[in-house]
């Protein structure tokens, strides 16, 4: 089959999935949008295979074997694998990126616990930061600062997903809010998981997570400024639409247990227009330092390109980075206080 036929099949597979992705992809040039469809189709199949209905216990192993054949240039005879094989070759996508994605999806299947914000960020890096970095490569941007900001955008979107889906995840027996934050809010985590409910404590934790997402959205703007002009409106659209999901959660007083936040089509169209304007007016801000959780992705690209990770120039500090530094500081102080209290009680 031809490339166009394979992409058409991938596009049909994704129909009814990520409406935000399709809204944003319509503003991307076809030279980026079509390869992105191939990436997303593989991500969808991987997610369904590892964590969907009828999943197999050896799903992760099978997906790694598929990647072997894709990267060896002999993909399985299906549209997704054929399209992805062309994409990873043409855009020189390091194998460690889709492997990191599979690792994050495997964490879902394993029921991994996320105790701290850093744990949640490590998960977000794998299931969403990887996609952001690969999208940057599709736009021929490979420097560490720009792909770091692409990872930031993926993290922000995943944190928004978590805040939007608190109720849905809880009813499925899943928890992505930092357990430490829930304990600090006065909740017994296991009791709440057994019978999930919404109250002001869950609302405060959800609001706290969205505040962190907002910091990552702000950091991502710097990377969008480095993208080709033709790509900026589409990526800004994705940023603005996803951030609006968080705003919808906030308008519901951070109750995502009883309803799922949705952005109306009319509002999406407004944000698409705003994205075009922002792309024209945007100035390039300074670049924030990379998050340590994202280092595995940035190193995968710079090593593949023949650079040494430790040789990278130190990035500049921004207001957004200082905000994240303060969040980390408070986390460390709170953990230290908890350890001190438990020591006095023993």
Secondary structure, 3 states (H helix, E strand, C coil): CCHHHHHHHHHHHHCCCCHHHHHHHCCCCHHHHHHHHHHHHHHHHHHHHHHCCCCCCCHHHHHHHHHHHHHCCCCCCCHHHHHHHHHHHHCCCCHHHHHHHHHHHHHHHHCCCCCCHHHHHHHHHHHHHHHHHHHHHHCCCCCHHHHHHHHHHHHHHHHHHHHHCHHHHHHCCCCCCCHHHHHHCCCCHHHHHHCCCCCHHHHHHHHHHHHHHHHHHHHHHHHHCCCCHHHHHHHHHHHHHHHHHHHHHHHCCCCCCCCCCCCCHHHHHHHHHHHHHHHHHCCCCCCCCCCHHHHHHHHHHHHHCCCCHHHCCCCCCCHHHHHHHHHHHHHHHHHHHHHHHHHHHC
